[in-house]
Amino acid sequence: QVQLEESGGGSVQAGGSLRLSCTASGRGLSNYAMGWFRQAPGKEREVVAAVSWKGGSTTYSNSVRGRFTISRGYAEHTAYLQMNDLKPEDTAVYFCVAGELLLGAVATHKYGDIDYWGRGTQVTVSS
C-alpha cells in the first residue's frame, strides 16, 4: 500500500508564494513519476504539473507555466511544487499523485491510469 502525504497549503494574498510538499511511503515504490492536480469548487480536476522519477522531465499546465516549479527531493520519494505569483484563480485543493504511468496519463488525459492520489491540501489566494 502506497500513501501520499501533502503539506504546505494555506492562505496567501495574490502575488504571494507557497511551497507544497508530498512524501510517498509504503511498499512497491520504484521508478514512478510524481505530480500535482488541483480542483476548485464547481470545477473539474486539472493537472498542474508532473515530474519524472529522476526529475529530468517535467510538464506544466499552461495556466501555471512560468509561475510554478515542480521538483523531486534528494530522497526521491518526495516532490515539491513551488508556487510563485499566486492568483485568486489558483485557489483549489491540490492533490499529490504518483505512478509509473503518470507522465503518459497526463499527456493523454487518461487519469484513471494514475496509481496513487493523496488526500489533498487547500490553497487559498485572496485578492
N, C-alpha and C positions, 0 to 999 in steps of 0.2 A: 504494500500500500504506500503510495506516494502522497505526501502532503505538501502544500504550498502555503506559506505564511507571508502575508503582505504587512508592511508597516510604512509609516511616513506620511500618511494622508493628514489632512487638516484643512483649516480655513486660511485664506490669504487674500489680500487685495489684488486687484488687477495690476499686472506688471511685476508681481512678485514671483518667487520661486519656491518649489518644493522638490524633495527627492524621495521617491518611493523605493523601497527595498523589497525583495522577495527571496525567501530562502526555501529551498526544496529539501525534503528529508524523506527517508524511507528506503525500501528495498526496490531494486530494479532500475536504479538511475544509471544511465550510461548514454553518452553521445546524444543528448537531447538539446534542442533549442528551447529558449525561453522568450517570453514576450508579455505584452500588456494589451488588454482590451479595456474598453470603458462602456458604460451605459448610463445615459442621462434619463431622468424621468420622462416617460412617454415616448422614448426613442428606442430604436433597436441598438443592440450592442454593436460596437465597431472596433476594428483593430486599431491600435495606436502605434505599436512598434514591436519588432521582434529581432532577436539576435541568435546567431548560430552557436553551437557547442563551444567553440574556442573563441568566439567573439569576432571572427574575421568577416562575417557577413551580417549586415543589418538592413532592415527595411522599415519605412515610416509611412504613416498616412499623410496625405497632402496637407491636412489641417494642422499637423504638428511639426512637419519637417522644418528644420532651421531653428526651432524653439526647444524641442525635446531631444534628449540624447539617451539611448539605451546602451548598457554595457554589462559585461559579465564581471563578477568579482574574482579575486585571486583564487578563492575556493570556488570552483566552477559551479557549485550548486547554488549560486546566488546571482541575482540580476538586479540592476538598478535602472531607474528612469529619472533622469534629471530633467525637471520641467522648469523652463525659464519663460519670462514674459507671459505669464499666465493670463488668460482672458476669461470672462464670465462664461463663455461657451465651452470652456474646458471643465466646467462643473459636472461631475459624474461620479459613479462608483467605478473604481479602477480594479480590474481583476488581473492577477498574475496567471499566466498559462505556461505549460511546458509539454514537450513531447518530441519524439524523433521526427514526426511528420509535420511539425508546426510550420516551418517556412513554406512548405508546399501547400499546406492548408490555407495559409494567409494569401498566397498567390492565387489560389483557385477558389477562394471563399468557401471551401469545404470545412467549416468549423467543427463539424462532427468528427473529424479526424484528429482533433486535438485531444490528447490523452488526459491531461490534468488541468484543473481550474482551482484557483484559490477562492476564498470567500469574499474577497473584495475589501477595499478601503475607500472611504469617502474623501473626495477632494471638492472643496467649495471655494469658488473665486467670486469675490464681490466687486462690484464696480465702484 
